[in-house]
Amino acid sequence: MSILERLRVKVFADGADLATMAELARHPLIKGFTTNPTLMRKANVRDYRTFAHDVLRLIPDRPISFEVFSDDFDEMERQALDIASWGQQVYVKIPVMNTRGDFSGPLIRRLSTAGIQLNVTALMTTAQVAEVAACLTEPTQNFVSVFAGRIADTGRDPVPLMAEAVRLLRARPRTGLIWASPRELLNMFQADAIGCHVITATPDVLAKLPLVGKDLDAFSLETVQMFRRDAVQAGFTLEGAPRAAAMEAR
């Protein structure tokens, strides 16, 4: 088995470009998909519902997360019930709080009790993981997305925090932990090592998959060749007057 085939962590592709999602759906490593309003805006999605139904027709056999976009909990609930009706593989993304910092716990509890599959998103602390987990009811299947990449952006090592999140969710076997917003391919192996259930990855991270296990001497040579090729193509030279001036300075 290859290194990638030995991974226990599931890889979900993160994005909202329909053509790219279709391409990634053919990749055997991709076990699910996640989207969010920011990715949709970046992909120039204009009609949320039409986009979502296009995705579900294209990818009918794997979990896909679509996020509510209201800032009002009552409207979030209405949107969540609508989104959940789109298919059995749909997970409704609920942010851990609204823009005023109000915890989404009561809404999470109501939706979970109603049997809605949730992906609670934008968590960054173990306290949030514990609070959210307490609001999720069995036997609903759920995900909790901790933004490990953004935690790393603050200069903190996300691995101990994510390992503690795995421990906190151990008593809830139907709630999976997602390592969200990874910054590099190494995160895939870090997530796997601590027993994280899922890691999301954008196309730019997934594009590095062919590098896994690459011979480092060969990689070093290719890097030097790249520098040389770019220098030649740029037409760089240190010939002429600057060289003469340097000799005179001696």
N, C-alpha and C positions, 0 to 999 in steps of 0.2 A: 504493500500500500504506500502511496505517496504521503508526504507530510500533510497535505491538505485533506486527503481522504481519512486521515486519522483524527481530524478535528471532531470533537464532540459538540462544540458550540455551533449553533445554527447561524447561517449568514442570511440576513435580510437586506435586500437592496433598498437604498434610500434615495428617492428622487421622484420627479413628476413629468419627465419627458417621455411621452408615449412610445416613441421609436426606440429609445434606450431601454425602457422597461421591457419591450417586446424582445429585444436582443438578449437582455439579461435573463429573461424567463427561460431561455434555451440553455442556460449555463447550469450544469448539474449541482453546483455548490449553492445556488440561490434557493433558499427554502421559503422565502416570503418577501413581502414588500412593505415599505412604510412611506408615507407622504406627510406633508404638512403645508399650511397656507403659504409659508415663505418659499418653499420649493415650487409650489404651484405658480406663484407669482413670477419666480425666476424663469419657469418654463413657459410663461405667457399663457397660462390657462385662464380662459375668460368665463367659462360656464362650469361651475363646480360639479353639478349633478351630471352633466353630459360627460365630462372628463371621467368621473368616477365609474359611470356605467361602461364607458369605452374600456377602461382598465379591467373591469370585472369580466367583460366579454373576452378580452385578450388573455387574461390570467384567471381562469375559473377554479383552479385547483390548489391554491396556496393562500395562506393568511395575508390579508392586506389591511392596513390601518389608514383610516381617513379621520381627520380632526375636525371637531366643532370649531367655529370661529367667532361666536358671540362672546361678549364679556359679561353677559347677564345670565345668572344660573338657570333661571326659568327657561330662557331662550336656548341655552346650552342643552337643557334636557329635551326640548322639542326637537332640536337638530339631531341630538344623539339617537332618539327613537327613530327618526327618519333615516338617518345613515345606517343604523343597524338593520333596517328592513331591506337593504339592498342585496344582502346575500349572507349565507351561513359562514362564509370565510371572512366576513368583515369584522374588524375590531374598531371600536369607536375611541378615538384619542380624546382624552379629557385632560386639560392642563391641571397641574397640581394646585394652582391658584388662579384667580383672575388678575386683571391688571392693577387692582387696588390692594393685592396681597391677601385677599380673603381665601381661606382654605376651601378647596372643592369637596371636602370630605362628605358632607351631607348629600350632595348630588351623586358622588361616586357610590355611596351606600344605596341610594334609591335605584340607580340604574343597575347596579350589581344584583340587588334583590329582585329586580324585574327580569333578570336573566340576560342582560346585555353584556356582550363580551367587550371588555375595556382594555385600552392601552393608556394608562395614566402616565403623562409625559411631563418633561421639564424638571424632574427631580434632581437635586444635587447634594442632598444630605441624607445620612442614615436615619435621622429623626423623621424626615419626610417619608422615607420608605416604611418605617414602622407605622406611622399615622395612616398612610394609604392602605397598607396591608390590613389594618384593623377595620377598614371600611369595606373590604371586598368579601363577598359571601361565597361559600361553596354551594353548588359545584360549578359555578361559572368559571370559564376559562378566561384568564386575564394576562396582561403584561404590565410591568412597571418599568418605565424607561428612565434610567439615570444617565445624565449627560456627562459621561466620564471625560469626553474630549474637552468640554468647557471647564470642567474641574481642573484638568491638566493645564489649560490656558492660564489659570490663576497661579501657577507655580506649585500646585499641590499634586502629589502622586495619587492618582485615582485608584490604584490597585488595592491598597488596604481598605478603602471605603467600599469598593465593589465587592471585595471578599466578605465584608461584614454584611452587605446587602444580601448576598447569597445565603448567609447564615440566617438572617432575619426572615427570609422567605422559605426556609426549609420546611417549616410547618405547614406551608400552603403549596402543596405539590401541583396545583392547577394554576398557579401564578408564576409566570416566567419572568426572569430579570433580563432586561435588554441593556447592553452596553451601547449607549447612544453617542453619536457625534465623534466617532474615532478619528484620529488625526493621521494615523499611519498604520501600515499593515501589521506591524508588531503587536498592535492592540488586539488583533484577532487571536494571537497565541497567548497573550496575557489573559484575555477573557476565558479562553479554553482552560488555562492552567488553574484558575480559581473556581471553575465549575459554573461560570455564567451560562445562562441558557441560550441567549441570542446576542448577536452583535449586528448593528446596522452598518452599512458601508455605502458611501457615495460612489459613483462611477470612477472618479479620479483615484480613489483608494483601490477599488477593484481592478483598475487597469494595471496595478503593480503585481497582481497575482503571478504572472509568469516569472517574476524575480524570486519567488520563494524557493529556497534551497540552492540558489545560483552559486557557482564557484566564485569565491571572492577574488582570486587572482585574475580570473577572466574578467570580472567586473571592473577591477582596477585598470586592466589594460584597455577595456572599452571606454572608460572614463578619460584616460589620457588621449586616446584616439579622438574622442569627442572634442576635447580642448584643442587639439591640433587641427582638426577639420574646421572648427569654427574660426580659429585664428587665420587659416588660409582663406576661407570664404569671406572673411571680413577685410582681407587685404592688409593686415597689420604689417608694419615694417618699422625698424629702428635704424634704418640706413640714412646717410646724409648728414645734414647740418647738426642735428642734435648730438650725434656721435662725436663729431669734431669738437663741438663745444665742450663735451664731457672730457675729451682728451686735454684740451687747453686748461681746464679747471684743475688738472693734476699738477 
